[in-house]
Amino acid sequence: MDVIADMLSVVNDNDEAKKTKIMYQANMSWNLLNRYLNDLLETGLVRSRNSNSYVLTVKGKLFLEKYREYHKRHKKVEEQSRIIESEKVILENMAFNSSEVDK
């Protein structure tokens, strides 16, 4: 999903994008670009304006909006998970580390 979102962001940020712009800005190989671009065309997330230029469809814009919301929530959950894990380690050390001195 990250690769798809990167590609759609390039197209969205430029209102229209050629293959080479998508490839470089999404940091992809030519073969990978063509494989994903075919998938995006088939699923209706982008459409071809001409043989080498692409624009987002309404579905593509909706996907990108939903992906950005998901990505923000996912980052928050990951951060909370890291905090919980560090708290768990502290508790385990307190419970099982005999060298720990009462404070």
C-alpha atoms as a printed R data frame, in Angstrom:
    type eleno elety resid chain resno       x       y       z
1   ATOM     1    CA   MET     A     1   0.000   0.000   0.000
2   ATOM     2    CA   ASP     A     2   2.893   2.355   0.687
3   ATOM     3    CA   VAL     A     3   4.154   2.027  -2.881
4   ATOM     4    CA   ILE     A     4   0.690   2.652  -4.278
5   ATOM     5    CA   ALA     A     5   0.226   5.681  -2.030
6   ATOM     6    CA   ASP     A     6   3.634   7.048  -3.073
7   ATOM     7    CA   MET     A     7   2.733   6.707  -6.736
8   ATOM     8    CA   LEU     A     8  -0.683   8.291  -6.273
9   ATOM     9    CA   SER     A     9   0.854  11.141  -4.276
10  ATOM    10    CA   VAL     A    10   3.229  11.942  -7.132
11  ATOM    11    CA   VAL     A    11   0.350  12.053  -9.596
12  ATOM    12    CA   ASN     A    12  -1.821  14.058  -7.200
13  ATOM    13    CA   ASP     A    13   0.881  16.599  -6.333
14  ATOM    14    CA   ASN     A    14   1.464  17.313 -10.000
15  ATOM    15    CA   ASP     A    15  -2.176  17.099 -11.209
16  ATOM    16    CA   GLU     A    16  -0.727  14.936 -13.978
17  ATOM    17    CA   ALA     A    17   2.482  12.942 -14.106
18  ATOM    18    CA   LYS     A    18   4.550  11.186 -16.688
19  ATOM    19    CA   LYS     A    19   6.004   7.749 -16.045
20  ATOM    20    CA   THR     A    20   9.529   9.045 -15.456
21  ATOM    21    CA   LYS     A    21   8.351  11.562 -12.843
22  ATOM    22    CA   ILE     A    22   6.425   8.852 -10.996
23  ATOM    23    CA   MET     A    23   9.401   6.490 -11.211
24  ATOM    24    CA   TYR     A    24  11.915   8.980  -9.800
25  ATOM    25    CA   GLN     A    25   9.727  10.612  -7.171
26  ATOM    26    CA   ALA     A    26   8.359   7.273  -5.922
27  ATOM    27    CA   ASN     A    27  11.885   5.806  -6.025
28  ATOM    28    CA   MET     A    28  11.033   2.821  -8.222
29  ATOM    29    CA   SER     A    29  12.645   0.803 -10.968
30  ATOM    30    CA   TRP     A    30  11.167   1.029 -14.472
31  ATOM    31    CA   ASN     A    31   9.911  -2.576 -14.329
32  ATOM    32    CA   LEU     A    32   8.291  -2.111 -10.932
33  ATOM    33    CA   LEU     A    33   6.695   1.139 -12.081
34  ATOM    34    CA   ASN     A    34   5.114  -0.526 -15.096
35  ATOM    35    CA   ARG     A    35   3.827  -3.451 -13.048
36  ATOM    36    CA   TYR     A    36   2.219  -1.209 -10.427
37  ATOM    37    CA   LEU     A    37   0.961   1.293 -12.978
38  ATOM    38    CA   ASN     A    38  -0.881  -1.460 -14.824
39  ATOM    39    CA   ASP     A    39  -2.502  -2.482 -11.543
40  ATOM    40    CA   LEU     A    40  -3.508   1.126 -10.812
41  ATOM    41    CA   LEU     A    41  -5.040   1.450 -14.262
42  ATOM    42    CA   GLU     A    42  -6.921  -1.847 -13.917
43  ATOM    43    CA   THR     A    43  -8.322  -0.945 -10.503
44  ATOM    44    CA   GLY     A    44  -9.332   2.513 -11.678
45  ATOM    45    CA   LEU     A    45  -7.134   4.518  -9.309
46  ATOM    46    CA   VAL     A    46  -5.476   6.373 -12.193
47  ATOM    47    CA   ARG     A    47  -6.290   6.921 -15.815
48  ATOM    48    CA   SER     A    48  -4.095   7.656 -18.756
49  ATOM    49    CA   ARG     A    49  -4.383  11.153 -20.147
50  ATOM    50    CA   ASN     A    50  -2.220  10.167 -23.099
51  ATOM    51    CA   SER     A    51   0.207   7.334 -23.689
52  ATOM    52    CA   ASN     A    52   2.691   8.560 -21.089
53  ATOM    53    CA   SER     A    53   0.784  10.852 -18.718
54  ATOM    54    CA   TYR     A    54  -1.472   9.864 -15.818
55  ATOM    55    CA   VAL     A    55  -4.067  11.542 -13.605
56  ATOM    56    CA   LEU     A    56  -5.896  10.423 -10.481
57  ATOM    57    CA   THR     A    57  -9.471   9.285 -10.740
58  ATOM    58    CA   VAL     A    58 -12.068  10.080  -8.097
59  ATOM    59    CA   LYS     A    59 -11.444   6.588  -6.717
60  ATOM    60    CA   GLY     A    60  -7.684   7.315  -6.637
61  ATOM    61    CA   LYS     A    61  -8.212  10.543  -4.725
62  ATOM    62    CA   LEU     A    62 -10.475   8.760  -2.249
63  ATOM    63    CA   PHE     A    63  -7.908   5.970  -1.799
64  ATOM    64    CA   LEU     A    64  -5.152   8.504  -1.151
65  ATOM    65    CA   GLU     A    65  -7.273  10.388   1.385
66  ATOM    66    CA   LYS     A    66  -8.224   7.171   3.209
67  ATOM    67    CA   TYR     A    67  -4.624   5.924   3.103
68  ATOM    68    CA   ARG     A    68  -3.327   9.145   4.673
69  ATOM    69    CA   GLU     A    69  -5.878   8.855   7.492
70  ATOM    70    CA   TYR     A    70  -4.935   5.210   8.012
71  ATOM    71    CA   HIS     A    71  -1.217   6.035   7.986
72  ATOM    72    CA   LYS     A    72  -1.611   8.725  10.670
73  ATOM    73    CA   ARG     A    73  -3.586   6.374  12.920
74  ATOM    74    CA   HIS     A    74  -1.133   3.551  12.310
75  ATOM    75    CA   LYS     A    75   1.822   5.718  13.356
76  ATOM    76    CA   LYS     A    76   0.010   6.688  16.566
77  ATOM    77    CA   VAL     A    77  -0.726   3.048  17.354
78  ATOM    78    CA   GLU     A    78   2.909   2.067  16.711
79  ATOM    79    CA   GLU     A    79   4.109   4.812  19.069
80  ATOM    80    CA   GLN     A    80   1.687   3.691  21.771
81  ATOM    81    CA   SER     A    81   2.856   0.118  21.263
82  ATOM    82    CA   ARG     A    82   6.493   1.164  21.757
83  ATOM    83    CA   ILE     A    83   5.583   3.006  24.967
84  ATOM    84    CA   ILE     A    84   3.651   0.003  26.280
85  ATOM    85    CA   GLU     A    85   6.515  -2.350  25.440
86  ATOM    86    CA   SER     A    86   9.046  -0.151  27.265
87  ATOM    87    CA   GLU     A    87   6.737  -0.016  30.290
88  ATOM    88    CA   LYS     A    88   6.489  -3.810  30.184
89  ATOM    89    CA   VAL     A    89  10.288  -4.131  30.185
90  ATOM    90    CA   ILE     A    90  10.516  -1.810  33.199
91  ATOM    91    CA   LEU     A    91   7.909  -3.866  35.067
92  ATOM    92    CA   GLU     A    92   9.631  -7.147  34.169
93  ATOM    93    CA   ASN     A    93  12.947  -5.770  35.403
94  ATOM    94    CA   MET     A    94  11.336  -4.647  38.630
95  ATOM    95    CA   ALA     A    95   9.668  -8.024  39.152
96  ATOM    96    CA   PHE     A    96  12.451 -10.371  38.103
97  ATOM    97    CA   ASN     A    97  15.745  -8.528  38.547
98  ATOM    98    CA   SER     A    98  17.045  -9.369  42.010
99  ATOM    99    CA   SER     A    99  19.754  -6.712  41.839
100 ATOM   100    CA   GLU     A   100  17.121  -3.982  41.720
101 ATOM   101    CA   VAL     A   101  17.197  -1.974  44.970
102 ATOM   102    CA   ASP     A   102  13.984  -0.751  46.557
103 ATOM   103    CA   LYS     A   103  13.589   2.963  46.227
